Amino acid sequence: MNGRGQQFQFGPPVTPQVIKNLMIANVVVFIAQYMVQGVYQYGVVIPYDTWYEFELWRPFTYMWLHSGPMHLAFNMFALWMFGSTLALYWGDERFLKYYLVCGVGAGVLIASVPLLPVIAGWGPIFGPTGIPTLGASGAVMGVLLGFSFTWPDRTIQLLFPPIPLKAIWLIPLILFFEMFGGPSNVSHLGHLGGVVVGWIYLVQEGRTPGAPNLKALKLRYQRYQMRKKLRAVHDEARRDREQKRDPNDRTFH
């Protein structure tokens, strides 16, 4: 829904060239995975290999690989659906830079976070450091975040589950379903990494008013606490009035 009354629209009216190029690149690399030996092996993110073997290209190459046709299809559908509108509004250059920063940033976090407790001597708290991760999901989650911050009040009609919701709640809903009902092989760190990197990027860039910084979040929390206290005062005053009311008083109508 585009926010102008009850007008519905499925997908963007135009697909920008940058979205077409990204989709073509992902499909070409997906085909190459099955035709060229070593594309998968040396392209996925593996924390140990990235840092201990100094294979620093992995946080970039992993985002062009996919585990299967459905993995590719879901990511490309989300990129087309939300990325097209965002790219039309931002322009191809700004969108491409943001997309790559979110994808590579998520890849760096995927490669780094599992190693931190190992380096600290606590052991592999976040799982083995040799598990491969691949997919454009980190970059796509950044795109969804950019869309929801740019048009937070735009209504989106979901298919699964079939409910409407405002765009600002799209990321929390996705992360919730992933944590409590998603497949076990989903990279929660990759998805959350794309969101975190995208959020920091948009705040630092300063061109997206809907992207709240820490100061804005603190102010919103203070306002929430103030409203909560006011409701408590009003409720207490109402209870006092009810207790002091004369039971013989009656109003007939």
C-alpha positions as a printed NumPy array, in Angstrom:
array([[  0.   ,   0.   ,   0.   ],
       [  1.418,   3.362,  -0.977],
       [ -0.152,   5.416,   1.829],
       [ -2.528,   7.371,  -0.448],
       [ -5.874,   6.047,   0.651],
       [ -6.427,   2.35 ,  -0.079],
       [ -4.344,   2.046,  -3.255],
       [ -2.455,  -1.24 ,  -3.529],
       [  0.625,  -1.954,  -5.595],
       [  2.579,  -5.18 ,  -6.015],
       [  6.236,  -4.441,  -6.546],
       [  7.887,  -1.282,  -7.853],
       [  6.644,   0.493, -10.995],
       [ 10.195,   0.553, -12.415],
       [ 13.243,  -1.628, -11.815],
       [ 16.367,   0.577, -11.72 ],
       [ 19.466,  -0.506, -13.598],
       [ 21.467,  -1.   , -10.395],
       [ 18.909,  -3.569,  -9.187],
       [ 18.991,  -5.362, -12.533],
       [ 22.792,  -5.48 , -12.444],
       [ 22.86 ,  -6.842,  -8.879],
       [ 20.299,  -9.525,  -9.697],
       [ 22.174, -10.557, -12.85 ],
       [ 25.476, -10.701, -10.943],
       [ 23.959, -12.933,  -8.273],
       [ 22.458, -15.297, -10.858],
       [ 25.71 , -15.484, -12.842],
       [ 27.749, -16.288,  -9.728],
       [ 25.138, -18.858,  -8.648],
       [ 25.556, -20.654, -11.968],
       [ 29.342, -20.402, -11.671],
       [ 29.169, -22.178,  -8.314],
       [ 28.149, -25.368, -10.14 ],
       [ 30.346, -24.931, -13.197],
       [ 33.65 , -23.592, -11.851],
       [ 35.526, -25.567,  -9.235],
       [ 36.542, -23.574,  -6.166],
       [ 33.996, -20.74 ,  -6.453],
       [ 32.05 , -22.01 ,  -3.461],
       [ 35.044, -23.29 ,  -1.52 ],
       [ 37.005, -20.058,  -1.687],
       [ 34.053, -17.652,  -1.729],
       [ 32.143, -18.411,   1.476],
       [ 32.932, -16.729,   4.802],
       [ 34.789, -18.999,   7.209],
       [ 35.965, -17.161,  10.338],
       [ 39.158, -19.177,  10.8  ],
       [ 40.197, -19.016,   7.141],
       [ 39.38 , -15.322,   6.833],
       [ 41.726, -14.181,   9.582],
       [ 44.147, -17.029,  10.341],
       [ 44.717, -17.903,   6.672],
       [ 44.526, -14.211,   5.686],
       [ 41.817, -14.824,   3.069],
       [ 40.41 , -11.331,   3.406],
       [ 38.315, -11.425,   0.241],
       [ 35.756, -13.761,   1.822],
       [ 33.593, -11.04 ,   3.549],
       [ 33.016,  -9.647,   0.054],
       [ 32.654, -12.781,  -2.085],
       [ 30.251, -14.624,   0.254],
       [ 27.429, -12.176,  -0.516],
       [ 27.273, -13.282,  -4.168],
       [ 26.913, -16.996,  -3.38 ],
       [ 23.751, -18.901,  -2.432],
       [ 23.02 , -22.349,  -1.066],
       [ 20.233, -23.166,  -3.515],
       [ 17.605, -21.796,  -5.931],
       [ 15.122, -20.886,  -3.176],
       [ 17.786, -19.055,  -1.159],
       [ 18.676, -17.042,  -4.248],
       [ 15.029, -16.46 ,  -5.192],
       [ 14.012, -15.116,  -1.763],
       [ 16.956, -12.728,  -1.577],
       [ 16.479, -11.453,  -5.129],
       [ 12.741, -11.034,  -4.619],
       [ 13.31 ,  -8.903,  -1.495],
       [ 16.025,  -6.922,  -3.291],
       [ 13.703,  -6.252,  -6.222],
       [ 10.625,  -5.537,  -4.109],
       [ 12.181,  -3.079,  -1.637],
       [ 15.486,  -2.172,  -3.259],
       [ 13.922,  -0.857,  -6.463],
       [ 11.866,   1.77 ,  -4.66 ],
       [ 14.84 ,   2.755,  -2.522],
       [ 17.211,   2.967,  -5.499],
       [ 14.733,   5.126,  -7.432],
       [ 14.598,   7.527,  -4.487],
       [ 18.305,   7.477,  -3.572],
       [ 19.892,   7.081,  -6.976],
       [ 21.963,   4.144,  -8.248],
       [ 25.338,   5.268,  -6.871],
       [ 24.165,   5.903,  -3.332],
       [ 22.163,   2.675,  -3.256],
       [ 25.023,   0.518,  -4.567],
       [ 27.465,   1.938,  -2.018],
       [ 25.002,   1.29 ,   0.809],
       [ 24.248,  -2.24 ,  -0.416],
       [ 27.926,  -3.175,  -0.575],
       [ 28.712,  -1.619,   2.819],
       [ 25.884,  -3.59 ,   4.47 ],
       [ 26.908,  -6.849,   2.799],
       [ 30.642,  -6.539,   3.448],
       [ 30.067,  -5.169,   6.956],
       [ 27.874,  -8.149,   7.806],
       [ 30.547, -10.44 ,   6.346],
       [ 33.23 ,  -8.894,   8.562],
       [ 31.031,  -9.45 ,  11.623],
       [ 30.347, -13.06 ,  10.573],
       [ 34.082, -13.63 ,  10.262],
       [ 35.014, -11.826,  13.479],
       [ 32.405, -12.346,  16.196],
       [ 32.822, -16.157,  16.513],
       [ 36.58 , -15.7  ,  16.979],
       [ 36.388, -13.088,  19.743],
       [ 35.604, -15.497,  22.628],
       [ 38.212, -17.926,  21.274],
       [ 40.855, -15.199,  21.312],
       [ 39.773, -14.269,  24.843],
       [ 40.281, -17.88 ,  25.955],
       [ 36.602, -18.685,  26.556],
       [ 36.29 , -21.219,  23.76 ],
       [ 33.936, -21.224,  20.723],
       [ 30.892, -19.793,  22.501],
       [ 29.174, -18.845,  19.224],
       [ 29.829, -22.207,  17.592],
       [ 32.667, -23.688,  15.524],
       [ 34.888, -21.209,  13.688],
       [ 35.035, -23.331,  10.539],
       [ 31.355, -23.172,   9.513],
       [ 30.845, -21.491,   6.112],
       [ 28.304, -18.691,   5.608],
       [ 27.036, -17.415,   2.276],
       [ 24.24 , -15.337,   0.789],
       [ 23.154, -11.763,   0.117],
       [ 20.875, -11.697,   3.166],
       [ 23.053,  -9.275,   5.157],
       [ 22.986,  -6.745,   2.316],
       [ 19.263,  -7.325,   1.717],
       [ 18.468,  -6.796,   5.41 ],
       [ 20.295,  -3.481,   5.137],
       [ 18.067,  -2.608,   2.178],
       [ 14.938,  -3.46 ,   4.184],
       [ 16.216,  -1.25 ,   7.001],
       [ 16.841,   1.638,   4.605],
       [ 13.327,   1.233,   3.202],
       [ 11.703,   1.131,   6.66 ],
       [ 13.625,   4.209,   7.86 ],
       [ 12.816,   6.148,   4.682],
       [  9.083,   5.315,   4.695],
       [  8.352,   4.147,   8.263],
       [  4.584,   4.666,   8.011],
       [  4.074,   2.961,   4.657],
       [  1.787,  -0.057,   5.025],
       [  3.071,  -3.402,   3.758],
       [  0.709,  -6.304,   3.141],
       [  2.565,  -9.487,   4.031],
       [  1.85 , -12.818,   2.384],
       [  3.114, -15.049,   5.206],
       [  1.496, -14.293,   7.586],
       [ -1.207, -12.412,   5.61 ],
       [ -1.304,  -9.283,   7.748],
       [ -0.682,  -5.582,   7.069],
       [  1.935,  -3.729,   9.087],
       [  3.852,  -0.491,   8.963],
       [  7.284,  -0.695,   7.346],
       [  9.079,   0.304,  10.555],
       [  8.015,  -3.029,  12.125],
       [  9.241,  -5.176,   9.229],
       [ 12.777,  -5.788,  10.549],
       [ 11.675,  -6.615,  14.145],
       [  9.083,  -9.064,  12.774],
       [ 11.622, -10.812,  10.531],
       [ 14.159, -11.136,  13.343],
       [ 11.461, -12.425,  15.715],
       [ 10.326, -15.171,  13.331],
       [ 13.946, -16.11 ,  12.625],
       [ 14.775, -16.492,  16.299],
       [ 11.636, -18.423,  17.288],
       [ 10.535, -20.256,  14.185],
       [ 13.095, -19.981,  11.434],
       [ 15.326, -22.707,   9.963],
       [ 18.328, -23.737,  12.033],
       [ 20.798, -22.943,   9.243],
       [ 19.906, -19.231,   9.055],
       [ 22.78 , -16.891,   9.88 ],
       [ 21.225, -14.714,  12.581],
       [ 24.562, -12.931,  12.955],
       [ 24.618, -12.133,   9.235],
       [ 21.091, -10.751,   9.215],
       [ 21.534,  -8.757,  12.39 ],
       [ 24.949,  -7.619,  11.158],
       [ 23.419,  -6.158,   7.999],
       [ 20.891,  -4.264,  10.12 ],
       [ 23.489,  -2.925,  12.564],
       [ 25.938,  -1.874,   9.839],
       [ 23.146,  -0.284,   7.801],
       [ 21.841,   1.616,  10.824],
       [ 25.291,   2.988,  11.683],
       [ 25.884,   3.923,   8.038],
       [ 22.591,   5.812,   7.702],
       [ 23.128,   7.696,  10.963],
       [ 26.672,   8.685,   9.988],
       [ 25.58 ,   9.636,   6.473],
       [ 22.894,  11.919,   7.893],
       [ 20.65 ,  11.866,   4.824],
       [ 17.858,   9.687,   6.239],
       [ 15.849,  11.601,   8.881],
       [ 14.013,   8.437,   9.919],
       [ 17.229,   6.738,  11.091],
       [ 17.357,   7.453,  14.85 ],
       [ 20.72 ,   7.91 ,  16.579],
       [ 21.451,   7.119,  20.223],
       [ 20.403,  10.601,  21.305],
       [ 17.054,  10.262,  19.552],
       [ 16.489,   6.796,  21.034],
       [ 17.308,   8.123,  24.514],
       [ 14.839,  10.977,  24.023],
       [ 12.132,   8.561,  22.906],
       [ 12.758,   6.388,  25.96 ],
       [ 12.53 ,   9.427,  28.258],
       [  9.238,  10.417,  26.63 ],
       [  7.954,   6.875,  27.103],
       [  8.887,   6.956,  30.792],
       [  7.212,  10.36 ,  31.186],
       [  3.99 ,   9.129,  29.571],
       [  4.104,   6.046,  31.782],
       [  4.398,   8.198,  34.925],
       [  1.567,  10.477,  33.757],
       [ -0.711,   7.479,  33.206],
       [  0.128,   6.224,  36.692],
       [ -0.738,   9.652,  38.197],
       [ -4.035,   9.788,  36.287],
       [ -4.942,   6.245,  37.353],
       [ -4.18 ,   7.035,  40.993],
       [ -6.248,  10.247,  40.851],
       [ -9.16 ,   8.327,  39.318],
       [ -9.011,   5.693,  42.048],
       [ -8.978,   8.431,  44.732],
       [-12.066,  10.051,  43.212],
       [-13.881,   6.721,  43.12 ],
       [-13.039,   5.997,  46.773],
       [-14.215,   9.446,  47.918],
       [-17.469,   9.335,  45.961],
       [-20.634,   9.294,  48.133],
       [-22.449,   5.988,  47.508],
       [-25.812,   7.821,  47.915],
       [-25.07 ,  10.088,  44.967],
       [-26.903,   8.971,  41.867],
       [-27.131,  10.358,  38.403],
       [-30.134,   9.283,  36.376],
       [-30.414,   9.577,  32.631]])
